[in-house]
Amino acid sequence: MWYFQDPQSPSKPDKVTALVRKKDGTNESQDATIEAGQQVHRFEFPATPQSAVDEVLFISGTARCFVIGP
């Protein structure tokens, strides 16, 4: 999954966590350091099939959001 920052808003370095909550009640997560000016980061969970995913959250130092998509 891809994490995007708004290119119109100046960004500061931040740590972002991608949290995958699976249908079996377990979670997987990955952390990434997003540098100032970096607009895109890709999180990959190759061992987790899409059919096993219940929801995905992005958590940063300033916000938390859920991911909508297939």
Biopython code that builds the backbone (N, CA, C, O; Angstrom):
import numpy as np
from Bio.PDB.StructureBuilder import StructureBuilder

atoms = [
    (1, "MET", "N", (0.828, -1.158, 0.000)),
    (1, "MET", "CA", (0.000, 0.000, 0.000)),
    (1, "MET", "C", (0.882, 1.233, 0.000)),
    (1, "MET", "O", (2.026, 1.197, 0.452)),
    (2, "TRP", "N", (0.346, 2.298, -0.502)),
    (2, "TRP", "CA", (1.112, 3.537, -0.662)),
    (2, "TRP", "C", (0.663, 4.584, 0.345)),
    (2, "TRP", "O", (-0.528, 4.739, 0.613)),
    (3, "TYR", "N", (1.630, 5.298, 0.894)),
    (3, "TYR", "CA", (1.368, 6.426, 1.775)),
    (3, "TYR", "C", (1.765, 7.682, 1.008)),
    (3, "TYR", "O", (2.888, 7.778, 0.513)),
    (4, "PHE", "N", (0.848, 8.647, 0.906)),
    (4, "PHE", "CA", (1.100, 9.895, 0.186)),
    (4, "PHE", "C", (0.955, 11.076, 1.128)),
    (4, "PHE", "O", (0.058, 11.096, 1.970)),
    (5, "GLN", "N", (1.840, 12.065, 0.990)),
    (5, "GLN", "CA", (1.690, 13.328, 1.699)),
    (5, "GLN", "C", (1.224, 14.382, 0.701)),
    (5, "GLN", "O", (1.548, 14.322, -0.485)),
    (6, "ASP", "N", (0.465, 15.339, 1.198)),
    (6, "ASP", "CA", (-0.030, 16.424, 0.362)),
    (6, "ASP", "C", (1.146, 17.273, -0.112)),
    (6, "ASP", "O", (1.841, 17.858, 0.719)),
    (7, "PRO", "N", (1.391, 17.361, -1.414)),
    (7, "PRO", "CA", (2.535, 18.138, -1.908)),
    (7, "PRO", "C", (2.367, 19.644, -1.698)),
    (7, "PRO", "O", (3.344, 20.386, -1.795)),
    (8, "GLN", "N", (1.157, 20.104, -1.413)),
    (8, "GLN", "CA", (0.910, 21.523, -1.189)),
    (8, "GLN", "C", (1.253, 21.951, 0.243)),
    (8, "GLN", "O", (1.386, 23.142, 0.525)),
    (9, "SER", "N", (1.394, 20.974, 1.138)),
    (9, "SER", "CA", (1.696, 21.288, 2.535)),
    (9, "SER", "C", (3.154, 20.954, 2.823)),
    (9, "SER", "O", (3.573, 19.811, 2.639)),
    (10, "PRO", "N", (3.926, 21.927, 3.267)),
    (10, "PRO", "CA", (5.314, 21.625, 3.606)),
    (10, "PRO", "C", (5.349, 20.608, 4.742)),
    (10, "PRO", "O", (4.622, 20.734, 5.728)),
    (11, "SER", "N", (6.179, 19.629, 4.593)),
    (11, "SER", "CA", (6.218, 18.574, 5.599)),
    (11, "SER", "C", (7.530, 18.603, 6.372)),
    (11, "SER", "O", (8.552, 19.100, 5.899)),
    (12, "LYS", "N", (7.459, 18.063, 7.549)),
    (12, "LYS", "CA", (8.630, 17.868, 8.384)),
    (12, "LYS", "C", (8.881, 16.368, 8.450)),
    (12, "LYS", "O", (7.983, 15.578, 8.156)),
    (13, "PRO", "N", (10.086, 15.967, 8.831)),
    (13, "PRO", "CA", (10.311, 14.525, 8.988)),
    (13, "PRO", "C", (9.311, 13.950, 9.990)),
    (13, "PRO", "O", (8.955, 14.610, 10.965)),
    (14, "ASP", "N", (8.869, 12.742, 9.751)),
    (14, "ASP", "CA", (7.887, 12.110, 10.623)),
    (14, "ASP", "C", (8.047, 10.602, 10.534)),
    (14, "ASP", "O", (8.595, 10.082, 9.563)),
    (15, "LYS", "N", (7.570, 9.912, 11.546)),
    (15, "LYS", "CA", (7.528, 8.451, 11.532)),
    (15, "LYS", "C", (6.084, 8.061, 11.263)),
    (15, "LYS", "O", (5.165, 8.580, 11.897)),
    (16, "VAL", "N", (5.886, 7.146, 10.321)),
    (16, "VAL", "CA", (4.551, 6.665, 9.981)),
    (16, "VAL", "C", (4.524, 5.158, 10.197)),
    (16, "VAL", "O", (5.452, 4.442, 9.819)),
    (17, "THR", "N", (3.446, 4.694, 10.808)),
    (17, "THR", "CA", (3.240, 3.263, 11.016)),
    (17, "THR", "C", (2.051, 2.821, 10.178)),
    (17, "THR", "O", (0.994, 3.450, 10.209)),
    (18, "ALA", "N", (2.224, 1.743, 9.432)),
    (18, "ALA", "CA", (1.115, 1.100, 8.734)),
    (18, "ALA", "C", (0.710, -0.103, 9.581)),
    (18, "ALA", "O", (1.519, -1.000, 9.820)),
    (19, "LEU", "N", (-0.532, -0.120, 10.031)),
    (19, "LEU", "CA", (-1.045, -1.195, 10.877)),
    (19, "LEU", "C", (-2.099, -1.959, 10.099)),
    (19, "LEU", "O", (-3.107, -1.387, 9.684)),
    (20, "VAL", "N", (-1.873, -3.248, 9.901)),
    (20, "VAL", "CA", (-2.817, -4.116, 9.202)),
    (20, "VAL", "C", (-3.504, -4.990, 10.247)),
    (20, "VAL", "O", (-2.864, -5.804, 10.912)),
    (21, "ARG", "N", (-4.795, -4.811, 10.377)),
    (21, "ARG", "CA", (-5.595, -5.651, 11.275)),
    (21, "ARG", "C", (-6.231, -6.738, 10.427)),
    (21, "ARG", "O", (-6.948, -6.472, 9.462)),
    (22, "LYS", "N", (-5.942, -7.986, 10.825)),
    (22, "LYS", "CA", (-6.419, -9.119, 10.025)),
    (22, "LYS", "C", (-7.701, -9.706, 10.605)),
    (22, "LYS", "O", (-8.016, -9.514, 11.779)),
    (23, "LYS", "N", (-8.424, -10.417, 9.763)),
    (23, "LYS", "CA", (-9.704, -11.006, 10.141)),
    (23, "LYS", "C", (-9.581, -12.029, 11.252)),
    (23, "LYS", "O", (-10.555, -12.287, 11.960)),
    (24, "ASP", "N", (-8.392, -12.623, 11.423)),
    (24, "ASP", "CA", (-8.207, -13.610, 12.491)),
    (24, "ASP", "C", (-7.870, -12.968, 13.839)),
    (24, "ASP", "O", (-7.606, -13.671, 14.814)),
    (25, "GLY", "N", (-7.879, -11.626, 13.894)),
    (25, "GLY", "CA", (-7.640, -10.909, 15.137)),
    (25, "GLY", "C", (-6.189, -10.536, 15.384)),
    (25, "GLY", "O", (-5.891, -9.878, 16.381)),
    (26, "THR", "N", (-5.280, -10.937, 14.509)),
    (26, "THR", "CA", (-3.876, -10.572, 14.662)),
    (26, "THR", "C", (-3.578, -9.296, 13.885)),
    (26, "THR", "O", (-4.354, -8.875, 13.027)),
    (27, "ASN", "N", (-2.449, -8.696, 14.202)),
    (27, "ASN", "CA", (-2.019, -7.462, 13.549)),
    (27, "ASN", "C", (-0.613, -7.614, 13.000)),
    (27, "ASN", "O", (0.186, -8.388, 13.526)),
    (28, "GLU", "N", (-0.315, -6.878, 11.947)),
    (28, "GLU", "CA", (1.046, -6.717, 11.441)),
    (28, "GLU", "C", (1.276, -5.232, 11.273)),
    (28, "GLU", "O", (0.355, -4.491, 10.931)),
    (29, "SER", "N", (2.508, -4.791, 11.515)),
    (29, "SER", "CA", (2.787, -3.372, 11.332)),
    (29, "SER", "C", (4.192, -3.168, 10.788)),
    (29, "SER", "O", (5.067, -4.023, 10.922)),
    (30, "GLN", "N", (4.376, -2.021, 10.176)),
    (30, "GLN", "CA", (5.691, -1.587, 9.683)),
    (30, "GLN", "C", (5.817, -0.110, 9.964)),
    (30, "GLN", "O", (4.853, 0.646, 9.839)),
    (31, "ASP", "N", (7.021, 0.300, 10.347)),
    (31, "ASP", "CA", (7.326, 1.709, 10.573)),
    (31, "ASP", "C", (8.201, 2.226, 9.450)),
    (31, "ASP", "O", (9.017, 1.492, 8.891)),
    (32, "ALA", "N", (8.025, 3.491, 9.127)),
    (32, "ALA", "CA", (8.871, 4.141, 8.114)),
    (32, "ALA", "C", (9.137, 5.566, 8.542)),
    (32, "ALA", "O", (8.252, 6.246, 9.062)),
    (33, "THR", "N", (10.351, 6.011, 8.322)),
    (33, "THR", "CA", (10.690, 7.411, 8.541)),
    (33, "THR", "C", (10.466, 8.146, 7.231)),
    (33, "THR", "O", (11.065, 7.817, 6.207)),
    (34, "ILE", "N", (9.597, 9.145, 7.279)),
    (34, "ILE", "CA", (9.284, 9.946, 6.101)),
    (34, "ILE", "C", (10.089, 11.234, 6.220)),
    (34, "ILE", "O", (9.906, 12.001, 7.164)),
    (35, "GLU", "N", (10.964, 11.464, 5.277)),
    (35, "GLU", "CA", (11.827, 12.643, 5.308)),
    (35, "GLU", "C", (11.059, 13.887, 4.870)),
    (35, "GLU", "O", (10.054, 13.788, 4.167)),
    (36, "ALA", "N", (11.532, 15.047, 5.286)),
    (36, "ALA", "CA", (10.923, 16.307, 4.852)),
    (36, "ALA", "C", (10.946, 16.363, 3.322)),
    (36, "ALA", "O", (11.986, 16.129, 2.707)),
    (37, "GLY", "N", (9.830, 16.664, 2.728)),
    (37, "GLY", "CA", (9.742, 16.748, 1.277)),
    (37, "GLY", "C", (9.432, 15.434, 0.581)),
    (37, "GLY", "O", (9.103, 15.433, -0.605)),
    (38, "GLN", "N", (9.529, 14.311, 1.293)),
    (38, "GLN", "CA", (9.209, 13.006, 0.695)),
    (38, "GLN", "C", (7.693, 12.906, 0.577)),
    (38, "GLN", "O", (6.980, 13.065, 1.569)),
    (39, "GLN", "N", (7.207, 12.649, -0.606)),
    (39, "GLN", "CA", (5.764, 12.636, -0.823)),
    (39, "GLN", "C", (5.160, 11.241, -0.831)),
    (39, "GLN", "O", (3.956, 11.090, -0.623)),
    (40, "VAL", "N", (5.979, 10.213, -1.068)),
    (40, "VAL", "CA", (5.445, 8.866, -1.240)),
    (40, "VAL", "C", (6.312, 7.854, -0.502)),
    (40, "VAL", "O", (7.537, 7.967, -0.468)),
    (41, "HIS", "N", (5.647, 6.859, 0.091)),
    (41, "HIS", "CA", (6.356, 5.710, 0.662)),
    (41, "HIS", "C", (5.484, 4.485, 0.440)),
    (41, "HIS", "O", (4.262, 4.546, 0.575)),
    (42, "ARG", "N", (6.122, 3.374, 0.100)),
    (42, "ARG", "CA", (5.377, 2.136, -0.124)),
    (42, "ARG", "C", (5.618, 1.172, 1.027)),
    (42, "ARG", "O", (6.760, 0.855, 1.360)),
    (43, "PHE", "N", (4.522, 0.709, 1.632)),
    (43, "PHE", "CA", (4.560, -0.341, 2.642)),
    (43, "PHE", "C", (4.154, -1.639, 1.959)),
    (43, "PHE", "O", (3.220, -1.664, 1.157)),
    (44, "GLU", "N", (4.859, -2.709, 2.281)),
    (44, "GLU", "CA", (4.545, -4.003, 1.673)),
    (44, "GLU", "C", (4.367, -5.054, 2.748)),
    (44, "GLU", "O", (5.141, -5.116, 3.704)),
    (45, "PHE", "N", (3.352, -5.877, 2.592)),
    (45, "PHE", "CA", (3.069, -6.991, 3.479)),
    (45, "PHE", "C", (2.875, -8.237, 2.616)),
    (45, "PHE", "O", (1.752, -8.724, 2.480)),
    (46, "PRO", "N", (3.956, -8.758, 2.032)),
    (46, "PRO", "CA", (3.826, -9.853, 1.062)),
    (46, "PRO", "C", (3.295, -11.155, 1.659)),
    (46, "PRO", "O", (2.747, -11.979, 0.927)),
    (47, "ALA", "N", (3.440, -11.358, 2.951)),
    (47, "ALA", "CA", (2.980, -12.606, 3.562)),
    (47, "ALA", "C", (1.507, -12.551, 3.960)),
    (47, "ALA", "O", (0.957, -13.542, 4.442)),
    (48, "THR", "N", (0.872, -11.407, 3.763)),
    (48, "THR", "CA", (-0.531, -11.252, 4.145)),
    (48, "THR", "C", (-1.399, -11.143, 2.904)),
    (48, "THR", "O", (-1.336, -10.139, 2.194)),
    (49, "PRO", "N", (-2.211, -12.161, 2.629)),
    (49, "PRO", "CA", (-3.090, -12.073, 1.457)),
    (49, "PRO", "C", (-4.171, -11.013, 1.681)),
    (49, "PRO", "O", (-4.633, -10.800, 2.802)),
    (50, "GLN", "N", (-4.554, -10.367, 0.605)),
    (50, "GLN", "CA", (-5.565, -9.314, 0.671)),
    (50, "GLN", "C", (-6.852, -9.818, 1.317)),
    (50, "GLN", "O", (-7.523, -9.067, 2.024)),
    (51, "SER", "N", (-7.200, -11.079, 1.082)),
    (51, "SER", "CA", (-8.440, -11.640, 1.624)),
    (51, "SER", "C", (-8.408, -11.768, 3.145)),
    (51, "SER", "O", (-9.460, -11.913, 3.767)),
    (52, "ALA", "N", (-7.219, -11.717, 3.760)),
    (52, "ALA", "CA", (-7.087, -11.843, 5.216)),
    (52, "ALA", "C", (-7.179, -10.507, 5.940)),
    (52, "ALA", "O", (-7.233, -10.470, 7.169)),
    (53, "VAL", "N", (-7.197, -9.406, 5.186)),
    (53, "VAL", "CA", (-7.149, -8.076, 5.790)),
    (53, "VAL", "C", (-8.553, -7.596, 6.155)),
    (53, "VAL", "O", (-9.483, -7.659, 5.351)),
    (54, "ASP", "N", (-8.679, -7.108, 7.409)),
    (54, "ASP", "CA", (-9.933, -6.524, 7.876)),
    (54, "ASP", "C", (-9.912, -5.014, 7.689)),
    (54, "ASP", "O", (-10.856, -4.442, 7.143)),
    (55, "GLU", "N", (-8.824, -4.354, 8.146)),
    (55, "GLU", "CA", (-8.680, -2.918, 7.953)),
    (55, "GLU", "C", (-7.211, -2.533, 8.030)),
    (55, "GLU", "O", (-6.377, -3.275, 8.550)),
    (56, "VAL", "N", (-6.919, -1.352, 7.498)),
    (56, "VAL", "CA", (-5.555, -0.826, 7.499)),
    (56, "VAL", "C", (-5.599, 0.601, 8.037)),
    (56, "VAL", "O", (-6.468, 1.389, 7.663)),
    (57, "LEU", "N", (-4.653, 0.925, 8.921)),
    (57, "LEU", "CA", (-4.535, 2.262, 9.471)),
    (57, "LEU", "C", (-3.145, 2.808, 9.201)),
    (57, "LEU", "O", (-2.160, 2.070, 9.230)),
    (58, "PHE", "N", (-3.071, 4.103, 8.939)),
    (58, "PHE", "CA", (-1.797, 4.825, 8.925)),
    (58, "PHE", "C", (-1.791, 5.704, 10.165)),
    (58, "PHE", "O", (-2.754, 6.423, 10.432)),
    (59, "ILE", "N", (-0.696, 5.641, 10.924)),
    (59, "ILE", "CA", (-0.571, 6.417, 12.148)),
    (59, "ILE", "C", (0.724, 7.208, 12.071)),
    (59, "ILE", "O", (1.794, 6.645, 11.841)),
    (60, "SER", "N", (0.619, 8.528, 12.266)),
    (60, "SER", "CA", (1.807, 9.379, 12.270)),
    (60, "SER", "C", (1.820, 10.181, 13.560)),
    (60, "SER", "O", (0.945, 10.022, 14.410)),
    (61, "GLY", "N", (2.813, 11.037, 13.697)),
    (61, "GLY", "CA", (2.894, 11.881, 14.881)),
    (61, "GLY", "C", (1.797, 12.918, 14.954)),
    (61, "GLY", "O", (1.544, 13.477, 16.021)),
    (62, "THR", "N", (1.135, 13.186, 13.826)),
    (62, "THR", "CA", (0.105, 14.221, 13.800)),
    (62, "THR", "C", (-1.272, 13.722, 13.438)),
    (62, "THR", "O", (-2.242, 14.462, 13.604)),
    (63, "ALA", "N", (-1.408, 12.497, 12.948)),
    (63, "ALA", "CA", (-2.725, 12.046, 12.492)),
    (63, "ALA", "C", (-2.822, 10.524, 12.508)),
    (63, "ALA", "O", (-1.830, 9.802, 12.605)),
    (64, "ARG", "N", (-4.066, 10.082, 12.408)),
    (64, "ARG", "CA", (-4.381, 8.658, 12.241)),
    (64, "ARG", "C", (-5.491, 8.585, 11.218)),
    (64, "ARG", "O", (-6.473, 9.322, 11.308)),
    (65, "CYS", "N", (-5.344, 7.697, 10.241)),
    (65, "CYS", "CA", (-6.397, 7.572, 9.247)),
    (65, "CYS", "C", (-6.534, 6.113, 8.834)),
    (65, "CYS", "O", (-5.591, 5.331, 8.956)),
    (66, "PHE", "N", (-7.698, 5.761, 8.352)),
    (66, "PHE", "CA", (-7.905, 4.410, 7.842)),
    (66, "PHE", "C", (-7.857, 4.435, 6.339)),
    (66, "PHE", "O", (-8.089, 5.464, 5.706)),
    (67, "VAL", "N", (-7.551, 3.288, 5.777)),
    (67, "VAL", "CA", (-7.349, 3.164, 4.335)),
    (67, "VAL", "C", (-8.597, 2.545, 3.729)),
    (67, "VAL", "O", (-9.133, 1.567, 4.251)),
    (68, "ILE", "N", (-9.051, 3.115, 2.638)),
    (68, "ILE", "CA", (-10.181, 2.571, 1.894)),
    (68, "ILE", "C", (-9.654, 2.049, 0.559)),
    (68, "ILE", "O", (-8.891, 2.722, -0.134)),
    (69, "GLY", "N", (-10.070, 0.867, 0.227)),
    (69, "GLY", "CA", (-9.648, 0.318, -1.064)),
    (69, "GLY", "C", (-9.773, -1.179, -1.088)),
    (69, "GLY", "O", (-10.090, -1.811, -0.080)),
    (70, "PRO", "N", (-9.525, -1.735, -2.237)),
    (70, "PRO", "CA", (-9.639, -3.190, -2.368)),
    (70, "PRO", "C", (-8.510, -3.902, -1.656)),
    (70, "PRO", "O", (-8.451, -5.131, -1.666)),
]
sb = StructureBuilder()
sb.init_structure("model")
sb.init_model(0)
sb.init_chain("A")
sb.init_seg("    ")
for serial, (resi, resn, name, xyz) in enumerate(atoms, 1):
    if name == "N":
        sb.init_residue(resn, " ", resi, " ")
    sb.init_atom(name, np.array(xyz, "f"), 0.0, 1.0, " ", f" {name:<3s}", serial, name[0])
structure = sb.get_structure()
